[in-house]
Amino acid sequence: MSRGRRAPGQALVEFTIIIPVFLLLLSGMIEFGAAFSDRLTLGNATREGARVGSSLVTGSTTTCTGDPNGVDNAIIASMQFILKSGGSDVDLSHINNIKIFKANSSGAQVGSAVNIWRYTPGAGPDADTGPGVELLDFSPSSTNWSACSRNNSSASPDSIGVSIDYQYHLKTPLQALTALLGGSQASSINFVDKTVMAMNPTK
């Protein structure tokens, strides 16, 4: 038999060997794209939340009791608007928590000065200050940093940090493969995105 000719069925065997590898690589590329897109959305949400928080500060330059101006509500509303936008694939039910905290110069949380919000679909506070948001899908579970105590003096303004803890679940057939090899925990990835900004100083 000529060396240039392959035995019958050889092409089929080669195809059978190659196709699983090709599908695995294709699934990996699709999964990476989906995860990267979610990560970008989380980053946009924390940046917008920190921007709103740094602009509003206490919400009032005169008096402040509790949080009458809904500063934190406005922060969460601005984030929810991005997380639920048309181009977002972020599953809100996979958000473990959102934190609004006082940050130091290195961006780390200062003591226990943090407010934690958790996913409560349709049961959050009213926040008509947010663009296109009337009722929040998140509610505060603990409040240890009142907006009234935030300082934006030009000498030494506070810094506000906003973070999202998100559990990304694989969306392609890789989910079944990773779960088979490493258990259900292996089919998800934990993303934590954080943005810190200094409070806008008073003029």
C-alpha positions in Angstrom: 0.0 0.0 0.0 1.3 3.5 -0.9 2.6 5.6 2.0 0.5 8.5 0.7 -2.8 6.7 1.3 -4.3 6.3 4.7 -6.0 3.1 5.9 -9.8 3.2 5.7 -11.3 4.7 8.8 -8.1 6.5 9.9 -9.6 9.9 9.2 -12.6 9.1 11.3 -10.4 8.0 14.2 -8.4 11.2 14.0 -11.5 13.3 13.9 -12.9 11.4 17.0 -9.7 12.2 18.9 -9.5 15.8 17.8 -13.1 17.0 18.2 -13.3 16.7 22.0 -10.1 18.7 22.4 -11.5 21.3 20.0 -14.8 21.5 21.9 -13.0 21.9 25.2 -10.9 24.8 23.8 -14.0 26.4 22.3 -16.0 26.1 25.6 -13.0 27.6 27.5 -12.9 30.6 25.2 -16.7 31.2 25.5 -16.5 30.8 29.3 -13.6 33.2 29.6 -15.5 35.8 27.6 -18.6 35.4 29.7 -16.6 35.7 33.0 -14.6 38.7 31.7 -17.9 40.4 30.7 -19.3 39.9 34.2 -16.1 41.1 35.8 -16.3 44.3 33.7 -19.9 44.9 34.8 -19.0 44.4 38.5 -16.2 46.9 38.1 -18.5 49.5 36.4 -21.0 49.0 39.2 -18.5 49.6 42.1 -17.0 52.6 40.3 -20.5 54.2 39.9 -21.4 53.4 43.5 -18.2 55.0 44.8 -18.7 58.0 42.6 -22.2 58.6 43.9 -21.1 58.1 47.5 -18.2 60.4 47.2 -20.4 63.1 45.6 -23.3 62.9 48.1 -21.1 62.5 51.2 -23.7 63.0 54.0 -26.4 64.2 51.6 -26.7 67.5 53.6 -24.4 70.3 54.5 -26.6 71.4 57.4 -28.2 68.7 59.5 -28.1 65.0 59.3 -29.9 62.5 61.5 -29.7 58.8 60.6 -29.7 58.8 56.8 -32.7 61.0 55.9 -31.4 61.7 52.4 -31.0 58.1 51.4 -27.3 58.3 50.5 -26.6 54.6 50.7 -29.9 53.9 48.9 -28.7 56.1 46.1 -25.4 54.3 46.0 -27.1 50.9 45.7 -29.6 52.2 43.2 -26.8 53.4 40.9 -25.1 50.1 41.1 -28.3 48.1 40.5 -29.0 50.2 37.4 -25.7 49.0 35.9 -26.0 45.4 37.1 -29.5 45.1 35.6 -28.7 46.9 32.4 -29.5 45.4 29.0 -25.9 44.3 28.3 -25.3 42.7 31.7 -25.4 38.9 32.3 -24.7 39.3 36.0 -27.1 37.1 38.1 -28.1 39.2 41.1 -29.0 36.1 43.1 -25.3 35.2 43.0 -24.2 38.4 44.7 -23.2 37.4 48.2 -23.0 41.0 49.5 -22.4 44.6 48.6 -20.3 46.6 51.1 -20.1 50.4 51.6 -17.2 51.1 53.9 -14.8 53.7 55.2 -11.4 53.2 53.6 -7.9 54.2 54.6 -5.1 55.5 52.3 -4.3 52.0 51.1 -8.0 51.2 50.3 -8.5 48.8 53.2 -11.6 48.9 55.5 -11.2 51.0 58.6 -12.3 49.0 61.7 -16.0 48.1 61.6 -17.1 51.1 59.6 -19.0 49.1 57.0 -22.6 48.8 55.8 -23.5 45.4 54.3 -26.3 44.9 51.8 -27.7 41.6 50.7 -29.9 40.4 47.8 -33.6 40.6 48.7 -35.5 40.7 45.3 -38.3 43.3 45.3 -38.1 43.8 49.0 -35.5 46.5 49.3 -36.1 50.2 50.3 -37.6 52.7 47.9 -34.9 54.6 46.0 -36.4 56.8 43.4 -33.2 58.8 43.4 -31.5 56.2 41.3 -31.7 56.4 37.5 -34.6 54.1 36.4 -34.8 52.4 39.8 -37.8 52.6 42.1 -37.5 49.6 44.4 -34.1 48.1 45.3 -33.4 44.4 45.1 -31.0 44.8 48.0 -31.5 45.5 51.7 -29.1 46.5 54.4 -28.2 43.7 56.7 -25.9 45.7 59.0 -25.2 49.4 59.3 -22.0 50.5 61.1 -21.1 53.6 59.1 -23.8 56.3 59.1 -23.7 58.7 56.1 -24.0 61.4 58.7 -20.5 60.7 60.1 -18.7 61.0 56.7 -16.2 63.8 56.4 -15.4 65.7 53.3 -13.4 68.6 54.8 -10.7 69.8 52.4 -8.0 69.2 55.0 -8.6 65.5 55.5 -11.6 64.0 53.7 -12.7 60.4 54.3 -12.5 57.8 51.5 -15.5 55.7 50.6 -15.1 52.1 49.4 -17.7 50.0 47.6 -17.2 46.3 47.0 -19.2 43.5 45.4 -18.7 39.8 46.4 -20.0 37.7 43.4 -20.1 34.0 42.8 -19.7 33.4 39.1 -21.2 30.1 37.9 -19.8 28.5 34.8 -22.3 28.6 31.9 -20.8 26.2 29.3 -20.4 22.4 29.4 -17.2 23.0 31.3 -19.5 23.3 34.3 -20.4 19.6 34.2 -16.8 18.7 33.6 -15.4 20.7 36.5 -18.1 19.5 38.8 -17.3 15.9 37.9 -13.6 16.4 38.6 -13.7 18.7 41.6 -17.2 18.8 43.0 -19.9 21.4 42.8 -17.6 24.1 44.2 -15.3 23.8 41.3 -18.0 24.9 38.9 -18.0 28.5 40.3 -15.5 31.3 40.7 -15.6 33.9 43.4 -15.1 37.5 42.1 -14.6 40.5 44.5 -14.4 43.9 42.9 -13.7 47.1 44.9 -13.5 50.8 44.2 -12.3 53.4 46.6 -12.7 57.2 46.2 -12.0 60.2 48.4 -15.0 62.2 49.4 -15.5 65.4 47.3 -14.2 68.2 49.5 -16.4 71.2 50.4 -15.6 74.4 48.5 
